[in-house]
Amino acid sequence: MSFKMISGRVDITEPGRTPQEYERLLLTANPDGTRTLRTVTHSPKGDLLRDVSQMVAANWRPIEAIGRLFYKGKSHGTVLRRVIKNRLLSYVWKPSQEADYREFEAPPRMTVGFHPITHDAWKMAYITTDKDEYQEVLTHTVSNSWNGRSLGHGMQLRSTAKFERMETLNTPAGKLDCEKFVWKTSFDKELHVWRTGPHHLLARMVVARGDKVGTIYELATLEEKTVNWESN
């Protein structure tokens, strides 16, 4: 039995500044066809730390996710999500408080967002590449703001995106064949997203319009290996 393990780093380049490390990632392509993405994100200012693990089925349907947020040196709690059939089960633990539980609808083609930059490429999973038109992106997020500095049960956000073209990018992680998407988000931003490979890794994302326009997130390192082991 075997599985693939992919690790890497995403850097951020803000206008007029040099690239800085932004996010570490570890993706496993599991033997049953599911995928697990672990990300650790820290802001350039050093005031935010986010630790997230998300698991999706072979058809990209969310299965489960857990996220922990630290902001300005303090824990803001933990969110645990589980999708069962057409329901999203959500648990929120805030510091020194009892757990709060809620249920939401989980429509088809919905993704579960926890704000990692790497996961933004996974949000394009249901955008078909044979149509030159904007299609709906439905995400149940953990906060009501774009910057992800809060954490809770969140809400469903609807936005649109379209596949634009195939491109080959020269990145610090190497030359990558990519699919490019244009995403009009729920927060009046336009993002250009490049994903690569069968596991939909984020290769590059550019803020084309809105807050922090001109900011670039780019895959800086990439390592892939196959892990083999014998079962008893």
GROMACS elastic network, one bead per residue, 0.5 to 0.9 nm:
[ bonds ]
;  ai    aj funct       b0    kb
    1    31     6  0.72637   500
    1   227     6  0.84603   500
    1   228     6  0.58777   500
    1   229     6  0.57414   500
    1   230     6  0.62220   500
    1   231     6  0.72890   500
    2    30     6  0.80941   500
    2    31     6  0.64630   500
    2   226     6  0.66884   500
    2   227     6  0.53616   500
    2   229     6  0.62911   500
    2   230     6  0.85902   500
    3    28     6  0.69930   500
    3    29     6  0.57864   500
    3    30     6  0.53487   500
    3    31     6  0.55779   500
    3   225     6  0.85850   500
    3   226     6  0.57485   500
    3   227     6  0.54143   500
    3   228     6  0.68248   500
    4    27     6  0.81124   500
    4    28     6  0.56318   500
    4    29     6  0.50883   500
    4    30     6  0.70022   500
    4    31     6  0.85797   500
    4   224     6  0.70464   500
    4   225     6  0.58089   500
    4   227     6  0.60949   500
    4   228     6  0.89111   500
    5    26     6  0.71391   500
    5    27     6  0.57784   500
    5    29     6  0.65234   500
    5    30     6  0.86746   500
    5   223     6  0.82392   500
    5   224     6  0.57516   500
    5   225     6  0.54783   500
    5   226     6  0.62420   500
    5   227     6  0.71332   500
    6    25     6  0.80137   500
    6    26     6  0.57091   500
    6    27     6  0.50017   500
    6    28     6  0.63022   500
    6    29     6  0.82867   500
    6   222     6  0.71520   500
    6   223     6  0.56377   500
    6   225     6  0.65563   500
    6   226     6  0.88003   500
    7    24     6  0.77238   500
    7    25     6  0.55470   500
    7    27     6  0.62837   500
    7    28     6  0.87594   500
    7   221     6  0.79633   500
    7   222     6  0.58631   500
    7   223     6  0.53042   500
    7   224     6  0.65123   500
    7   225     6  0.89398   500
    8    23     6  0.85625   500
    8    24     6  0.60409   500
    8    25     6  0.53634   500
    8    26     6  0.67207   500
    8    27     6  0.88530   500
    8   173     6  0.84791   500
    8   219     6  0.72639   500
    8   220     6  0.71995   500
    8   223     6  0.62004   500
    8   224     6  0.87580   500
    9    21     6  0.72772   500
    9    22     6  0.75258   500
    9    23     6  0.57139   500
    9    25     6  0.60887   500
    9    26     6  0.89876   500
    9   173     6  0.88234   500
    9   218     6  0.84511   500
    9   219     6  0.59563   500
    9   220     6  0.54696   500
    9   221     6  0.51970   500
    9   222     6  0.69825   500
   10    20     6  0.87788   500
   10    21     6  0.64197   500
   10    22     6  0.57143   500
   10    23     6  0.50396   500
   10    24     6  0.63996   500
   10    25     6  0.79233   500
   10   117     6  0.82543   500
   10   118     6  0.77239   500
   10   202     6  0.85531   500
   10   203     6  0.84300   500
   10   204     6  0.85916   500
   10   217     6  0.64433   500
   10   218     6  0.53497   500
   10   220     6  0.53999   500
   10   221     6  0.73116   500
   11    19     6  0.60784   500
   11    20     6  0.53227   500
   11    23     6  0.67450   500
   11   216     6  0.81671   500
   11   217     6  0.56331   500
   11   218     6  0.54383   500
   11   219     6  0.64224   500
   11   220     6  0.60248   500
   12    18     6  0.84602   500
   12    19     6  0.54513   500
   12    20     6  0.53408   500
   12    21     6  0.62841   500
   12    22     6  0.57456   500
   12    23     6  0.86244   500
   12    44     6  0.81460   500
   12   215     6  0.71644   500
   12   216     6  0.57030   500
   12   218     6  0.65691   500
   13    16     6  0.82329   500
   13    17     6  0.62815   500
   13    18     6  0.59159   500
   13    20     6  0.64341   500
   13    21     6  0.89613   500
   13   214     6  0.85873   500
   13   215     6  0.57805   500
   13   216     6  0.51055   500
   13   217     6  0.64428   500
   13   218     6  0.81933   500
   14    17     6  0.54389   500
   14    18     6  0.72939   500
   14    19     6  0.73682   500
   14    20     6  0.87886   500
   14   212     6  0.77622   500
   14   213     6  0.86758   500
   14   214     6  0.68185   500
   14   216     6  0.64564   500
   14   217     6  0.87249   500
   15    18     6  0.83817   500
   15   212     6  0.83710   500
   15   213     6  0.81670   500
   15   214     6  0.59150   500
   15   215     6  0.60133   500
   15   216     6  0.83908   500
   17    20     6  0.86567   500
   19   216     6  0.88807   500
   19   217     6  0.89619   500
   20    44     6  0.68829   500
   21    24     6  0.82831   500
   21    42     6  0.81181   500
   21    43     6  0.85951   500
   21    44     6  0.76328   500
   21   220     6  0.85514   500
   22    40     6  0.85313   500
   22    41     6  0.58685   500
   22    42     6  0.56080   500
   22    43     6  0.61875   500
   22    44     6  0.68403   500
   22   117     6  0.89025   500
   22   217     6  0.82204   500
   23    39     6  0.66344   500
   23    40     6  0.55907   500
   23    42     6  0.63945   500
   23    43     6  0.85168   500
   23   116     6  0.78704   500
   23   117     6  0.76108   500
   23   118     6  0.79190   500
   24    38     6  0.82145   500
   24    39     6  0.55459   500
   24    40     6  0.52206   500
   24    41     6  0.65018   500
   24    42     6  0.89386   500
   24   118     6  0.89372   500
   25    37     6  0.70480   500
   25    38     6  0.56371   500
   25    40     6  0.66276   500
   25    41     6  0.87303   500
   25   118     6  0.76001   500
   26    36     6  0.81548   500
   26    37     6  0.58875   500
   26    38     6  0.51260   500
   26    39     6  0.65215   500
   27    35     6  0.70760   500
   27    36     6  0.56065   500
   27    38     6  0.62756   500
   27    39     6  0.86234   500
   27   199     6  0.85134   500
   27   201     6  0.89313   500
   28    34     6  0.84781   500
   28    35     6  0.57193   500
   28    36     6  0.53000   500
   28    37     6  0.66842   500
   28    38     6  0.87278   500
   29    32     6  0.84551   500
   29    33     6  0.66888   500
   29    34     6  0.63322   500
   29    36     6  0.67888   500
   29    37     6  0.89816   500
   29   199     6  0.76951   500
   30    33     6  0.55409   500
   30    34     6  0.53524   500
   30    35     6  0.57030   500
   30    36     6  0.74928   500
   31    34     6  0.73517   500
   32    35     6  0.87679   500
   32    57     6  0.88046   500
   32    58     6  0.81356   500
   33    57     6  0.67585   500
   33    59     6  0.87381   500
   34    55     6  0.69998   500
   34    56     6  0.56808   500
   34    59     6  0.83718   500
   34    60     6  0.81588   500
   34    63     6  0.89954   500
   35    54     6  0.82404   500
   35    55     6  0.56136   500
   35    56     6  0.54501   500
   35    57     6  0.65613   500
   35    58     6  0.71092   500
   35    60     6  0.83654   500
   35   199     6  0.78907   500
   36    53     6  0.69831   500
   36    54     6  0.56201   500
   36    56     6  0.66048   500
   37    52     6  0.80308   500
   37    53     6  0.56141   500
   37    54     6  0.52432   500
   37    55     6  0.64065   500
   37    56     6  0.86604   500
   37   118     6  0.87546   500
   37   119     6  0.80589   500
   38    51     6  0.76249   500
   38    52     6  0.57158   500
   38    54     6  0.65159   500
   38    55     6  0.88457   500
   39    50     6  0.78755   500
   39    51     6  0.59532   500
   39    52     6  0.53370   500
   39    53     6  0.64636   500
   39    54     6  0.87398   500
   39   116     6  0.67452   500
   39   117     6  0.88529   500
   39   118     6  0.76476   500
   39   119     6  0.86764   500
   40    49     6  0.72233   500
   40    50     6  0.56930   500
   40    52     6  0.65312   500
   40    53     6  0.89401   500
   40   116     6  0.79930   500
   41    48     6  0.77907   500
   41    49     6  0.56108   500
   41    50     6  0.50203   500
   41    51     6  0.65330   500
   41    52     6  0.84735   500
   41   116     6  0.68321   500
   41   117     6  0.83354   500
   42    45     6  0.83068   500
   42    46     6  0.64208   500
   42    47     6  0.76037   500
   42    48     6  0.54482   500
   42    50     6  0.65172   500
   43    46     6  0.52504   500
   43    47     6  0.63560   500
   43    48     6  0.53357   500
   43    49     6  0.68750   500
   43    50     6  0.89911   500
   44    47     6  0.79137   500
   44    48     6  0.85041   500
   45    48     6  0.77025   500
   46    49     6  0.77885   500
   46    71     6  0.89841   500
   46    72     6  0.80712   500
   47    70     6  0.80623   500
   47    71     6  0.55665   500
   47    73     6  0.69141   500
   48    69     6  0.75585   500
   48    70     6  0.57913   500
   48    72     6  0.63097   500
   48    73     6  0.78866   500
   48   149     6  0.76354   500
   49    68     6  0.83260   500
   49    69     6  0.60605   500
   49    70     6  0.50431   500
   49    71     6  0.64076   500
   49    72     6  0.87472   500
   49    73     6  0.87579   500
   50    67     6  0.71418   500
   50    68     6  0.58027   500
   50    70     6  0.62929   500
   50    71     6  0.84965   500
   50   114     6  0.89604   500
   50   115     6  0.85850   500
   50   116     6  0.79218   500
   51    66     6  0.83126   500
   51    67     6  0.56521   500
   51    68     6  0.51953   500
   51    69     6  0.66210   500
   51    70     6  0.86715   500
   51   116     6  0.87028   500
   52    65     6  0.73272   500
   52    66     6  0.57383   500
   52    68     6  0.64230   500
   52    69     6  0.86490   500
   52   114     6  0.71019   500
   52   115     6  0.87558   500
   52   116     6  0.74852   500
   53    64     6  0.83894   500
   53    65     6  0.55514   500
   53    66     6  0.54375   500
   53    67     6  0.64944   500
   54    62     6  0.78330   500
   54    63     6  0.78829   500
   54    64     6  0.60118   500
   54    66     6  0.65987   500
   54    67     6  0.84792   500
   54   112     6  0.85055   500
   54   114     6  0.86820   500
   54   119     6  0.87772   500
   55    60     6  0.88233   500
   55    61     6  0.88256   500
   55    62     6  0.62861   500
   55    63     6  0.55699   500
   55    64     6  0.53645   500
   55    65     6  0.61552   500
   56    59     6  0.76999   500
   56    60     6  0.51785   500
   56    61     6  0.54314   500
   56    63     6  0.50948   500
   56    64     6  0.71213   500
   56    65     6  0.88215   500
   57    61     6  0.52037   500
   57    62     6  0.63268   500
   57    63     6  0.64436   500
   58    61     6  0.74025   500
   59    62     6  0.89381   500
   59   125     6  0.86639   500
   60    63     6  0.87777   500
   60   109     6  0.84722   500
   60   111     6  0.82643   500
   60   122     6  0.79558   500
   60   125     6  0.66043   500
   60   126     6  0.80856   500
   61    83     6  0.86543   500
   61   108     6  0.80212   500
   61   109     6  0.70397   500
   61   110     6  0.73566   500
   61   111     6  0.70808   500
   62    65     6  0.80073   500
   62    82     6  0.79759   500
   62    83     6  0.64278   500
   62   110     6  0.77780   500
   62   111     6  0.61847   500
   62   112     6  0.65366   500
   63    81     6  0.82392   500
   63    82     6  0.58652   500
   63    83     6  0.51890   500
   63    84     6  0.74737   500
   64    80     6  0.76193   500
   64    81     6  0.53826   500
   64    83     6  0.61873   500
   64   112     6  0.86275   500
   65    79     6  0.80874   500
   65    80     6  0.58984   500
   65    81     6  0.50945   500
   65    82     6  0.66437   500
   65   112     6  0.78372   500
   65   113     6  0.89521   500
   65   114     6  0.83492   500
   66    78     6  0.71831   500
   66    79     6  0.56128   500
   66    81     6  0.62277   500
   66    82     6  0.88987   500
   66   114     6  0.83741   500
   67    77     6  0.84878   500
   67    78     6  0.56435   500
   67    79     6  0.53372   500
   67    80     6  0.66908   500
   67    81     6  0.88657   500
   67   114     6  0.67629   500
   67   142     6  0.89376   500
   67   151     6  0.88926   500
   68    75     6  0.78392   500
   68    76     6  0.74947   500
   68    77     6  0.59634   500
   68    79     6  0.66756   500
   68   151     6  0.84994   500
   69    74     6  0.85195   500
   69    75     6  0.60509   500
   69    76     6  0.54038   500
   69    77     6  0.60680   500
   69    78     6  0.67607   500
   69    79     6  0.89110   500
   69   149     6  0.79930   500
   69   150     6  0.79405   500
   69   151     6  0.71884   500
   70    73     6  0.62605   500
   70    74     6  0.53428   500
   70    76     6  0.56134   500
   70    77     6  0.76770   500
   70   149     6  0.87014   500
   71    74     6  0.54215   500
   71    75     6  0.65000   500
   71    76     6  0.68471   500
   71   149     6  0.70291   500
   71   150     6  0.86464   500
   72    75     6  0.85273   500
   75    78     6  0.85274   500
   75    94     6  0.81698   500
   75    95     6  0.68936   500
   76    93     6  0.86328   500
   76    94     6  0.61388   500
   76    95     6  0.66352   500
   76   149     6  0.89124   500
   76   150     6  0.73368   500
   76   151     6  0.67983   500
   77    92     6  0.72738   500
   77    93     6  0.53455   500
   77    95     6  0.56990   500
   77   151     6  0.71883   500
   77   152     6  0.84507   500
   78    91     6  0.81592   500
   78    92     6  0.58521   500
   78    93     6  0.51633   500
   78    94     6  0.66394   500
   78    95     6  0.87095   500
   78   151     6  0.77100   500
   78   152     6  0.82643   500
   79    90     6  0.71107   500
   79    91     6  0.56768   500
   79    93     6  0.64486   500
   79    94     6  0.87540   500
   79   142     6  0.76850   500
   79   151     6  0.74145   500
   79   152     6  0.67573   500
   79   153     6  0.76078   500
   80    89     6  0.81493   500
   80    90     6  0.58795   500
   80    91     6  0.51306   500
   80    92     6  0.65734   500
   80    93     6  0.86073   500
   81    88     6  0.68688   500
   81    89     6  0.56240   500
   81    91     6  0.65001   500
   81    92     6  0.89040   500
   81   112     6  0.83919   500
   82    87     6  0.83213   500
   82    88     6  0.58481   500
   82    89     6  0.51414   500
   82    90     6  0.67617   500
   82    91     6  0.89583   500
   83    86     6  0.71954   500
   83    87     6  0.57681   500
   83    89     6  0.62020   500
   83    90     6  0.88812   500
   83   106     6  0.71215   500
   84    87     6  0.53914   500
   84    88     6  0.65075   500
   84    89     6  0.76275   500
   84   106     6  0.83855   500
   85    88     6  0.83034   500
   85   106     6  0.77026   500
   86   104     6  0.86628   500
   86   105     6  0.60228   500
   86   107     6  0.60775   500
   86   108     6  0.77414   500
   87   103     6  0.66956   500
   87   104     6  0.57671   500
   87   107     6  0.79853   500
   88   102     6  0.84411   500
   88   103     6  0.56517   500
   88   104     6  0.50032   500
   88   105     6  0.58915   500
   88   106     6  0.53653   500
   89   101     6  0.75710   500
   89   102     6  0.62918   500
   89   104     6  0.66432   500
   89   105     6  0.88970   500
   90   100     6  0.82235   500
   90   101     6  0.57417   500
   90   102     6  0.53446   500
   90   103     6  0.60704   500
   90   104     6  0.78777   500
   90   152     6  0.89696   500
   90   153     6  0.64440   500
   91    99     6  0.65344   500
   91   100     6  0.56924   500
   91   102     6  0.66923   500
   91   103     6  0.88944   500
   91   152     6  0.85884   500
   91   153     6  0.75060   500
   92    98     6  0.86435   500
   92    99     6  0.55730   500
   92   100     6  0.51770   500
   92   101     6  0.65215   500
   92   102     6  0.87010   500
   92   151     6  0.83401   500
   92   152     6  0.61212   500
   92   153     6  0.67629   500
   93    96     6  0.84427   500
   93    97     6  0.66862   500
   93    98     6  0.64826   500
   93   100     6  0.65455   500
   93   152     6  0.85181   500
   94    97     6  0.54000   500
   94    98     6  0.73079   500
   94    99     6  0.72161   500
   94   100     6  0.85938   500
   94   151     6  0.88042   500
   94   152     6  0.85853   500
   95    98     6  0.83786   500
   97   100     6  0.86192   500
  100   153     6  0.89034   500
  101   153     6  0.85214   500
  102   153     6  0.75084   500
  104   155     6  0.89053   500
  106   109     6  0.86624   500
  106   110     6  0.65511   500
  106   111     6  0.87894   500
  106   140     6  0.85080   500
  107   110     6  0.57881   500
  107   138     6  0.86911   500
  108   111     6  0.89068   500
  109   125     6  0.85138   500
  109   126     6  0.62679   500
  109   137     6  0.79438   500
  109   138     6  0.69655   500
  109   139     6  0.88735   500
  110   123     6  0.86790   500
  110   126     6  0.86219   500
  110   137     6  0.74636   500
  110   138     6  0.50038   500
  110   139     6  0.56214   500
  110   140     6  0.72414   500
  110   156     6  0.88549   500
  111   122     6  0.81777   500
  111   123     6  0.62575   500
  111   125     6  0.86824   500
  111   137     6  0.80845   500
  111   138     6  0.62836   500
  111   140     6  0.63650   500
  111   141     6  0.85375   500
  112   123     6  0.83513   500
  112   138     6  0.86317   500
  112   139     6  0.55133   500
  112   141     6  0.60045   500
  112   142     6  0.83502   500
  113   116     6  0.79352   500
  113   119     6  0.76310   500
  113   120     6  0.82711   500
  113   123     6  0.81098   500
  113   139     6  0.60549   500
  113   140     6  0.58490   500
  113   142     6  0.66011   500
  114   119     6  0.81373   500
  114   140     6  0.87218   500
  114   141     6  0.59955   500
  114   142     6  0.57812   500
  114   143     6  0.81163   500
  114   148     6  0.78341   500
  114   151     6  0.88366   500
  115   118     6  0.86184   500
  115   119     6  0.72681   500
  115   120     6  0.77493   500
  115   141     6  0.78084   500
  115   142     6  0.80930   500
  115   143     6  0.88486   500
  115   146     6  0.81586   500
  115   147     6  0.78479   500
  115   148     6  0.60743   500
  116   119     6  0.53493   500
  116   120     6  0.69933   500
  117   120     6  0.54050   500
  117   121     6  0.78903   500
  117   202     6  0.78747   500
  117   205     6  0.83458   500
  117   217     6  0.78195   500
  118   121     6  0.61873   500
  118   122     6  0.76862   500
  118   201     6  0.68699   500
  118   202     6  0.53137   500
  118   203     6  0.84989   500
  118   219     6  0.89988   500
  119   122     6  0.50580   500
  119   123     6  0.66381   500
  119   200     6  0.89563   500
  119   201     6  0.81169   500
  119   202     6  0.74586   500
  120   123     6  0.51326   500
  120   124     6  0.72071   500
  120   193     6  0.78602   500
  120   202     6  0.73367   500
  120   205     6  0.86933   500
  121   124     6  0.55631   500
  121   125     6  0.74313   500
  121   193     6  0.66994   500
  121   194     6  0.72282   500
  121   195     6  0.57673   500
  121   196     6  0.88301   500
  121   200     6  0.61383   500
  121   201     6  0.63638   500
  121   202     6  0.51913   500
  121   203     6  0.84718   500
  121   205     6  0.87292   500
  122   125     6  0.52994   500
  122   126     6  0.87382   500
  122   195     6  0.84492   500
  122   199     6  0.85022   500
  122   200     6  0.61088   500
  122   201     6  0.75807   500
  122   202     6  0.80734   500
  123   126     6  0.74531   500
  123   127     6  0.85494   500
  123   137     6  0.70928   500
  123   138     6  0.83280   500
  123   139     6  0.76580   500
  124   127     6  0.53886   500
  124   128     6  0.86533   500
  124   137     6  0.73485   500
  124   161     6  0.75689   500
  124   162     6  0.85609   500
  124   163     6  0.87843   500
  124   181     6  0.77298   500
  124   183     6  0.86510   500
  124   193     6  0.86990   500
  124   195     6  0.87742   500
  124   200     6  0.86144   500
  125   128     6  0.80511   500
  125   200     6  0.77859   500
  126   135     6  0.87227   500
  126   136     6  0.86331   500
  126   137     6  0.77036   500
  127   131     6  0.87253   500
  127   134     6  0.85315   500
  127   135     6  0.64141   500
  127   136     6  0.77981   500
  127   137     6  0.77705   500
  127   161     6  0.71591   500
  127   162     6  0.65624   500
  127   163     6  0.69706   500
  127   181     6  0.88015   500
  128   131     6  0.63263   500
  128   135     6  0.82416   500
  128   162     6  0.79421   500
  128   163     6  0.71511   500
  129   132     6  0.76790   500
  129   162     6  0.78527   500
  129   163     6  0.54148   500
  129   164     6  0.80718   500
  129   165     6  0.83975   500
  129   179     6  0.85460   500
  130   163     6  0.79893   500
  131   134     6  0.83168   500
  131   135     6  0.89610   500
  131   162     6  0.78103   500
  131   163     6  0.72836   500
  132   162     6  0.66475   500
  132   163     6  0.65424   500
  132   164     6  0.69316   500
  133   161     6  0.80440   500
  133   162     6  0.56623   500
  133   163     6  0.76313   500
  133   164     6  0.88425   500
  134   160     6  0.56723   500
  134   161     6  0.50154   500
  134   163     6  0.79558   500
  134   182     6  0.85997   500
  134   183     6  0.85115   500
  134   184     6  0.89529   500
  135   159     6  0.82797   500
  135   160     6  0.52100   500
  135   161     6  0.54325   500
  135   162     6  0.60190   500
  136   158     6  0.66911   500
  136   159     6  0.58009   500
  136   161     6  0.65516   500
  136   162     6  0.87663   500
  137   157     6  0.80810   500
  137   158     6  0.57418   500
  137   159     6  0.50771   500
  137   160     6  0.52719   500
  137   161     6  0.66661   500
  137   183     6  0.87521   500
  137   185     6  0.86653   500
  138   156     6  0.67977   500
  138   157     6  0.58569   500
  138   159     6  0.66044   500
  138   160     6  0.84109   500
  139   155     6  0.81302   500
  139   156     6  0.55292   500
  139   157     6  0.52978   500
  139   158     6  0.65992   500
  139   159     6  0.83593   500
  140   153     6  0.88175   500
  140   154     6  0.67541   500
  140   155     6  0.53449   500
  140   157     6  0.61784   500
  140   158     6  0.89024   500
  141   144     6  0.74183   500
  141   152     6  0.87437   500
  141   153     6  0.76660   500
  141   154     6  0.51265   500
  141   155     6  0.56848   500
  141   156     6  0.63903   500
  141   157     6  0.72656   500
  142   148     6  0.79217   500
  142   150     6  0.77895   500
  142   151     6  0.54661   500
  142   152     6  0.52321   500
  142   153     6  0.54127   500
  142   155     6  0.69949   500
  143   146     6  0.79334   500
  143   147     6  0.88465   500
  143   148     6  0.61473   500
  143   149     6  0.77585   500
  143   150     6  0.55957   500
  143   151     6  0.51655   500
  143   152     6  0.58434   500
  143   153     6  0.70632   500
  143   155     6  0.72473   500
  144   148     6  0.78114   500
  144   150     6  0.77168   500
  144   151     6  0.84895   500
  144   152     6  0.87424   500
  144   154     6  0.59863   500
  144   155     6  0.70306   500
  144   157     6  0.89932   500
  145   148     6  0.58480   500
  145   149     6  0.74824   500
  145   150     6  0.75640   500
  145   187     6  0.79359   500
  146   149     6  0.83240   500
  146   186     6  0.85076   500
  146   187     6  0.65035   500
  147   150     6  0.83446   500
  148   151     6  0.72793   500
  151   154     6  0.74274   500
  157   185     6  0.88610   500
  157   186     6  0.65779   500
  158   185     6  0.79206   500
  158   186     6  0.64322   500
  159   183     6  0.77343   500
  159   184     6  0.61378   500
  159   185     6  0.50856   500
  159   186     6  0.52867   500
  159   187     6  0.89105   500
  160   182     6  0.85531   500
  160   183     6  0.59943   500
  160   184     6  0.54072   500
  160   185     6  0.66672   500
  160   186     6  0.83963   500
  161   181     6  0.66499   500
  161   182     6  0.54541   500
  161   184     6  0.59340   500
  161   185     6  0.80747   500
  162   180     6  0.86794   500
  162   181     6  0.55017   500
  162   182     6  0.54903   500
  162   183     6  0.66290   500
  162   184     6  0.89339   500
  163   166     6  0.87113   500
  163   179     6  0.73267   500
  163   180     6  0.60754   500
  163   182     6  0.65733   500
  163   183     6  0.88946   500
  164   179     6  0.77105   500
  164   180     6  0.55645   500
  164   181     6  0.53593   500
  164   182     6  0.66804   500
  165   178     6  0.85910   500
  165   179     6  0.61342   500
  165   180     6  0.54782   500
  165   181     6  0.74804   500
  166   177     6  0.73896   500
  166   178     6  0.57451   500
  166   180     6  0.60189   500
  166   194     6  0.89778   500
  167   176     6  0.83412   500
  167   177     6  0.60340   500
  167   178     6  0.52353   500
  167   179     6  0.62663   500
  167   180     6  0.68007   500
  167   194     6  0.83617   500
  168   175     6  0.67634   500
  168   176     6  0.55313   500
  168   178     6  0.58033   500
  168   179     6  0.85847   500
  169   174     6  0.81101   500
  169   175     6  0.55956   500
  169   176     6  0.52431   500
  169   177     6  0.64503   500
  169   178     6  0.70061   500
  169   194     6  0.87567   500
  169   203     6  0.81177   500
  169   204     6  0.86157   500
  170   173     6  0.80067   500
  170   174     6  0.59338   500
  170   176     6  0.65264   500
  171   174     6  0.50959   500
  171   175     6  0.59838   500
  171   176     6  0.73038   500
  171   203     6  0.76555   500
  171   204     6  0.82156   500
  171   218     6  0.71807   500
  171   219     6  0.66951   500
  171   220     6  0.68400   500
  171   221     6  0.88696   500
  172   175     6  0.82039   500
  172   218     6  0.79712   500
  172   219     6  0.67537   500
  172   221     6  0.65877   500
  173   176     6  0.82615   500
  173   203     6  0.86321   500
  173   218     6  0.87199   500
  173   219     6  0.59376   500
  173   222     6  0.55151   500
  173   223     6  0.87409   500
  174   219     6  0.88768   500
  174   220     6  0.83765   500
  174   221     6  0.80852   500
  174   222     6  0.81073   500
  176   196     6  0.66555   500
  176   197     6  0.84335   500
  176   203     6  0.75962   500
  177   195     6  0.84309   500
  177   196     6  0.60851   500
  177   197     6  0.75644   500
  178   194     6  0.58036   500
  178   195     6  0.53290   500
  178   197     6  0.73379   500
  178   203     6  0.75061   500
  179   193     6  0.81422   500
  179   194     6  0.55070   500
  179   195     6  0.54764   500
  179   196     6  0.64764   500
  179   197     6  0.89194   500
  180   192     6  0.70134   500
  180   193     6  0.56640   500
  180   195     6  0.67139   500
  181   191     6  0.82083   500
  181   192     6  0.57800   500
  181   193     6  0.50766   500
  181   194     6  0.63214   500
  181   195     6  0.83163   500
  182   190     6  0.70437   500
  182   191     6  0.59480   500
  182   193     6  0.63411   500
  182   194     6  0.89639   500
  183   189     6  0.81212   500
  183   190     6  0.56310   500
  183   191     6  0.50812   500
  183   192     6  0.62154   500
  183   193     6  0.72907   500
  184   187     6  0.83222   500
  184   188     6  0.70190   500
  184   189     6  0.59235   500
  184   191     6  0.65017   500
  184   192     6  0.89273   500
  185   188     6  0.59328   500
  185   189     6  0.53719   500
  185   190     6  0.62296   500
  185   191     6  0.74789   500
  186   189     6  0.72813   500
  187   190     6  0.88439   500
  187   210     6  0.82557   500
  187   211     6  0.89864   500
  188   209     6  0.78764   500
  188   210     6  0.61791   500
  188   211     6  0.84037   500
  189   207     6  0.73250   500
  189   208     6  0.74722   500
  189   209     6  0.52589   500
  189   211     6  0.69211   500
  189   213     6  0.85433   500
  190   206     6  0.85955   500
  190   207     6  0.62733   500
  190   208     6  0.53395   500
  190   210     6  0.66893   500
  190   213     6  0.88719   500
  191   205     6  0.67184   500
  191   206     6  0.56921   500
  191   208     6  0.54759   500
  191   209     6  0.70578   500
  191   210     6  0.89196   500
  192   204     6  0.80820   500
  192   205     6  0.55056   500
  192   206     6  0.51524   500
  192   207     6  0.66075   500
  192   208     6  0.66285   500
  193   202     6  0.74550   500
  193   203     6  0.78995   500
  193   204     6  0.60791   500
  193   206     6  0.67413   500
  194   201     6  0.84838   500
  194   202     6  0.61260   500
  194   203     6  0.54443   500
  194   204     6  0.51614   500
  194   205     6  0.62209   500
  194   206     6  0.89291   500
  195   199     6  0.88062   500
  195   200     6  0.53361   500
  195   201     6  0.52656   500
  195   203     6  0.52375   500
  195   204     6  0.71574   500
  195   205     6  0.88126   500
  196   199     6  0.74127   500
  196   200     6  0.53388   500
  196   201     6  0.52450   500
  196   202     6  0.64836   500
  196   203     6  0.61800   500
  197   200     6  0.55100   500
  197   201     6  0.65222   500
  198   201     6  0.80060   500
  200   203     6  0.88404   500
  201   219     6  0.88824   500
  202   205     6  0.74500   500
  202   217     6  0.89112   500
  202   218     6  0.76997   500
  202   219     6  0.69319   500
  203   217     6  0.82382   500
  203   218     6  0.57670   500
  203   219     6  0.50781   500
  203   220     6  0.86535   500
  204   216     6  0.71510   500
  204   217     6  0.55139   500
  204   219     6  0.62428   500
  205   215     6  0.83344   500
  205   216     6  0.57978   500
  205   217     6  0.50545   500
  205   218     6  0.64485   500
  206   213     6  0.79589   500
  206   214     6  0.65258   500
  206   215     6  0.58780   500
  206   217     6  0.64295   500
  206   218     6  0.85854   500
  207   210     6  0.72301   500
  207   211     6  0.79596   500
  207   212     6  0.67475   500
  207   214     6  0.53716   500
  207   215     6  0.54109   500
  207   216     6  0.66002   500
  207   217     6  0.87235   500
  208   212     6  0.88252   500
  208   213     6  0.55803   500
  208   214     6  0.61377   500
  208   215     6  0.81308   500
  209   212     6  0.80071   500
  209   213     6  0.53001   500
  209   214     6  0.78531   500
  210   213     6  0.55465   500
  212   215     6  0.58902   500
  213   216     6  0.88081   500
  219   222     6  0.73274   500
